[in-house]
């Protein structure tokens, strides 16, 4: 699938040949040619016989217990020792959940980023996607709750369906934070979760979704090339599910996945993306892999 990011919409990709930016120093979401998100959305290229165009929101999960441990011990000690364990006295990071700070981070993102975007567009994303990891499920719940509470078009009690893509999860192998707990545990904890806004989140898994994590290996840490190939397959799975009219898309995932997505889209890197932050991209999708019916 020859996906391509389209330049000229956000500060993160103003023009061809741009070399990337440090997101801690610059506002990578800044609109550079449009006054607001509505104008940007309707300025996107029209679908053609050969290509469709999507506005993709890539959300990094908030701080997990593993992220807090990295800050506590440093990356060198994390990689060499702590990442191989399942937790410490401060918390467990096997398929890590969000820390209280992580929940606060993504609530702020919901109120300060996602809510203005959806208000200006007058709609929620047409389709929501998420990594299966617990920190991403919690991020989705916490970040979209402020939006759902304000969107009068989405009555209380509405079921929000979010599609899980197993392949769009963080770098696999050795680090226990990236190992998925058994599916039944996640379903018991999060399926049909009732949000503070009064909505219900329903996680949509593929048929025969595996109970155990059959991707994670204890003795092999995925290479960058392996991650990019898995991400490419995950993106194909994502875009294959979209009709031509489904143009506004949300994916809640991980830092490594976001960087891999950007590489797959031939988009400049967005360096040092903090936990709970969002990247937005206009994506050109070949028609032979888009809008061909849901998988």
N, C-alpha and C positions, 0 to 999 in steps of 0.2 A: 504494500500500500504506500503510494508516494504522497504522503501528507505534507502540507507546507503551511507554515505560519505566514500570514499576510502582514507586511509592515505598514506603518503609517497611522496606527490607532493609539498606541500606548508608548510611554517614554521608554519602556523596556525594549521596544523594537521600532524606533522611529523611521529607519530607512535600511535598505540593503547595505550590507557591509558593516553594520554596527557591531561593536565588539563586546557588548554586554555592560552591565552596571552593577554596582554594589547597592543592594536594596536597603542597607542600613544608612546609606548616605543620600540616596535619591529616591524620589517617589516613583517607583516603577509602574504604578497604576495610573499615573497622570495622563489624562487625555490630551493629545497634542494637536489634533486637527478638528475637534468637535467640542461644542459647548457643554454637552451632557451625554449621558449614556443612551438616551432615546435617539438623539441625532446620530450618534455613532452607529447604533444598531441599524437604523434605516439607511445609513450610508454604506453598509457592507455590500460587497458585490452581489448582484442577483444570481440565483442559481442558473446554471446553463445545462445543456445536454451532457456536458462532460464533467462538470464540477458543481458541488454544493458548498455552501459557506456556513460556518457555525461560529457562534460566540461561546468559547469554552472558558469556564471559571475553574481554576485549579486551586483548591484550598489545602494548605498544609495543616495537619492536625495540631492541636495545642500541645503544650508541654506534657509529656508523659513521664512516668517515674524513671524511665531509662534516660530521658533527656536531663532530668534533675541530677541523676547519678553522674552523668558525663560532666556536668558543671562542677559537681562535688569532688570528683576524683581526677579529672583531667582526661583528655582523650587517650594518652599513652597508656595509663593504668586501666582505663576502660577497655580498650582493645585487647590488652594483654591478659586481663584477669576478670574484671567485674562483669564484662559483657557475656561471659560464659556461665555466669551464675544466674539464678532466677530472681534475685533481689537482695536487699540488705535490711537493716533495722528501720530504714525510712520508708520502705514499701517494696512491693513485688513488681517486677517488670517483665515477666513472662506474658507475652501478648499484652503489653502494658496498657493500663488505663490512664486517664488524664489525672494530673495532680490538680489540687484546688486552683493553683495559678493557671494551669492549662485551661481549665474550664472558664476562668475569668478572661483569659486571652481570646478565646473563640466567641464568647458572648460579646466582647467589645467589637470583634470583627463583624459579627452579625449586625450589631447596632450601627457601627460606623462605616461599614463597607457594603455589606449585602443588602441592608435595608434601603440605603439611598439608591443603589442600582435597581432594585426591584420596584421601588416607588417611581423612579424616572421611566422605567420601561413599562410600568403598569401591569407586571406579571411576574410570576415565579418562573424559574427555569422549566422548559418543557419536559426535560427528563433529568432526574437525579441519579448519579452513580456514586459508588463508594468502594474503597478497599474493604476487605472483610475484617480487618484488625479492629480490636475493641476501641483503641484510641481514636480511630476514624469514625466509628459509629457514634461514640460520645461527642466527637467534634461536630458531626452533622446535627445531632440533636440540639446541642447547646448553641451552635452558631445560627441555625435557622429558626429557633424558637422566637427570638425577638422579631424576626421578619413575619412569621406566621401570626404573631399576636397583633401585628399592624395591618395585615393584608385583609381587607374586608371582603375581597373576592373569594377568600378561602374560609368558609364558615367553621366555627368550632365543631369538632367531631369529625372533620374531614380526615380521611386516611391518606397519608403522604407515602407514596410508593418509591422506594429507593433500590436501585438494581446493584447487586454486588458483583464485582468483577475480580475473581480470585487472582488473576495475573497482574493486577495493578496494585501491588503491595510492595513494601520496602525490601531492600536488598536481602536476599535469602541466605540462610546458613549460619551456623555457629553461634551467633548472637541470639540469646533466648528471647529478647524483646521482639524479635521478628518471627517467632514461632507462634502459629495460631493455636489457641486452645481448641479442644474438641467442639465441633459444631453445635452439639446439643447444649453445651454450656452457654455459648453465645446466644442461641435462640431463647434459652430460659431467662437470660439476663435482659435481652433487648428486643425481642420480637414483639411487635405491636405496642411499642413503648408510648405511653401517654405523656405528652409534653406539658410544660407549665402553661402553654397557650391553649391547652385543651384539644390538641390535635393528636393523631395516632401515627406513628412511624412504622411502616411495614417494610421489612427487608425482603427483597425478592431475589431468591437464589436460583441457580440453574437446577433442573431436575437431577436427582442422584448426586447432589452436592456432597462431597466426602466428609465423613465424620471426623477423621483424623487429618492432620496437615501432611499431605503427601508431596509437598514441594520443598519444605525446609529440610536441610541435611545438617547433622551435627558436625561433620568433618569437612565441609566444603563451603567456603564463603564465595558467593556469586561474584564473578568479575563484572567490570563495567560493560563489556561487550555482551555478556550473558544477560545482564539486566536490560540493556537496550533492546535485545531481541525479544525478551519476554514482554517488555513494555509495548513494543511494536505489535505483538500479537494481541495484547490487551486493548490497545487503541483500535485495532481492526474489529475486535469483538464489540467495542463500544459504538463505533460509528456504523457498523453493520445493523445496529438495532434502531437507528434513527430514520424517520421518514424525511422527506424533503422539507416539510413544514416545521419539523422540530429543530429549531435553529439556536436556541438558548439552552446551554447544557452545563451542568455542574458536576464536578468530580472531586470528592473528598479523599485525600490520599496522603502522601509522604514526601519529605524533602527529596529523597533519592529518586522517587518516581517522577516528581515534577521536573527535576533536572534532566531525567531520561526522556520524558515527554518532550521537553524543549529541544533536546538533541534530535529526536525523531522528527520534529517539526522544522528542523533547520532554523531554529529560533536562537538568538544570542543568549548566553547564560545570564541568569539572574542570581548573582552571588549573594551568599549569606542571608538566605530567606529565613526569617525568624519563625519559630513555632507560632501557629495561629494565623499566619499571613496568607495572602491570596495573590495569584498571578492570573491575568486575563489575556487570552489570545484569540485572534480571529484566524480560523483554520480553513484552508482549502482542502476539500475531500473529493477524491475521484469518484465519479458517479457509479462506476462499476463495483464499488465497495460501499456505497452509501445509499440509503433508501431502498434497499432490496428486501425489506420486510424484517421483522424482528426474529432473532434467533431463538 
